Amino acid sequence: MASKPSTRGLAVPSRRLNRLWHLGRATTDFAAGIGVRGMLEMARAREGDDQRIRLSPQATERLTNRLARMRGAVMKMGQLMSMDGSDVFTPEAAEIMATLRDRAEPMPLSQLNRVLTAEWGKDWNKQFKRFEFEPIAAASIGQVHRAETRDGRRLALKVQFPGVRESIDSDIANLGFLSRNMGMLPAGFDPTPMLEEARKQLHEEADYEAEAASLTAYREHLGDDPDFVVPAVHPDLSTPRILAMDFAEGVSIDQLTASDFSHAERNRVAELMSRLMLRELFEFALVQTDPNFGNFLYDAASGRIVLLDFGATRAVPDSLLEGYKQLGRAALAEDRAALQQGATALGYIGPDDPAEHVDRLLDLVMRSGEVITTDGPYDFGASRLFEQVFAQGRDMFNDKMFNHMPDPATMFLQRKFAGIFMLCRRLRAQVDLRAMLEPYLLGDSAKEAKPVRREAVSIRLDVGGQPIPSVPVTT
């Protein structure tokens, strides 16, 4: 065992009242960070105003520290807030919020050893030539350790935080309690179906045996793709609370914004990820719904993208798939009546919704469809679409127009779509999404969709003059 154990780490709070106290403190930190004036400005602001939440760096640091200590479902929600904070938070606050993607507090060494012993037995260390006790990543549900077995396999070992699985129900109950009792929801809006779907999804993410099965199924769908890599599972070392996989090299995909990477590389990666998103939906009917940027690594040496973390993988039922096809065809045709039918089929519009609500929701959907209705490459870097949709949606929320709950399963698909679009924006890429989407919607065989053009790019073995570091699998 070559690695020196870390003395850092805080135990995961597990009791419901204890976690509610931490969550309440996080909510208080958020409110205090904005201030009374800021909260009033948020409520009164309309589209066209500066929509960004102005948390001070100190308040943002307190909020992220609190979520990082809690881990679990609450931190997962915080990670979603941090996906592209530049659209919602000030740049200073967004930079700190972004650290939530891989900055959970690691568990103490004593707690780690108890987990490893419970899963592998008291002599677990005899299986390894090298085990790095210092985690290379710690996120919402577990932390990742690098190891090498006696037979020479280089692995990433995802070890689940103790008590996180058991705390999911209480976290969701606490989030529901706070949302209902702190004026966070419009009148008449019942979050119960969505929270229940989130609860089930988080339980699935905490089931590492289920994740191993999803990862294996996804590898089979992807096949021998020249542009993507999915690490293989090692069943002999995997348990319900430990997932053993090939160790993957690369840099987090959002780091392609560095000057070392060319615009052609960024465009190619954004195009590959966008095309993969459509293949997942229309070909695989199996979608990895967690678009956390840390779940995708770019290996500059090979030009391939490494796909990680399949805990949030979901099968797409035919009914939902047909609803998205109907909505997509209507958006491409700019057919408002057909758009209403598609939005109704997916549950975004209820049968008793007032005409004004329907019209404003269709306006929002039409505006959001700009990325697929534009002829030629859509310039994500120059687009103001995300700010506009955020402002329009916030106005509708304030006007109490979100009182109908769509199919909860759409929440996770929307998360994936939004995450890929945010990645394209982060990379300031130009992507022709319309050309990618039309073969799936207009009757052509998906197999006839043109492959991504591999543009000539300079391949380096270092970034910024330094060797590419080993980058962790993110939980």
Salt bridges, closest charged atoms under 4 A:
GLU41 OE2 - ARG37 NE 3.26
GLU47 OE2 - ARG367 NH1 2.57
ASP50 OD2 - ARG54 NH2 2.12
GLU61 OE2 - ARG103 NH1 3.72
ASP84 OD2 - ARG425 NE 3.60
ASP84 OD1 - ARG426 NH2 3.20
ASP87 OD1 - ARG425 NH2 2.80
GLU132 OE2 - ARG130 NH2 3.06
GLU134 OE2 - ARG8 NH2 3.04
GLU148 OE2 - LYS129 NZ 3.41
ASP151 OD1 - ARG153 NE 3.10
GLU166 OE2 - ARG241 NH2 3.10
ASP169 OD1 - ARG199 NH1 3.13
ASP169 OD1 - HIS203 NE2 2.77
ASP171 OD2 - ARG19 NH2 2.63
GLU196 OE2 - ARG199 NH2 2.78
GLU197 OE1 - LYS200 NZ 3.60
GLU197 OE2 - ARG314 NH2 2.53
GLU205 OE1 - LYS76 NZ 3.10
GLU211 OE2 - LYS158 NZ 2.85
ASP225 OD2 - ARG279 NH1 3.25
ASP227 OD1 - ARG268 NH2 2.92
ASP227 OD1 - ARG454 NH1 2.04
ASP236 OD2 - ARG153 NH2 2.94
ASP246 OD1 - HIS234 NE2 2.63
GLU249 OE2 - ARG146 NH2 3.90
GLU249 OE2 - ARG154 NH2 2.91
ASP254 OD2 - ARG101 NH2 2.74
ASP254 OD2 - ARG426 NH1 3.54
GLU265 OE1 - ARG460 NH1 3.71
GLU271 OE2 - ARG275 NH2 3.80
GLU280 OE1 - LYS416 NZ 2.50
GLU283 OE1 - ARG279 NE 3.51
ASP290 OD2 - LYS76 NZ 3.18
ASP309 OD1 - LYS158 NZ 3.75
GLU322 OE2 - LYS325 NZ 3.97
ASP363 OD1 - ARG336 NH2 2.88
ASP375 OD1 - ARG434 NH1 3.72
GLU387 OE2 - ARG384 NH1 3.40
GLU387 OE2 - ARG425 NH2 2.70
ASP395 OD1 - ARG394 NE 3.57
ASP399 OD2 - ARG46 NH2 3.48
ASP399 OD2 - ARG360 NH1 3.04
GLU438 OE2 - ARG434 NE 2.88
GLU455 OE2 - ARG453 NH2 3.43
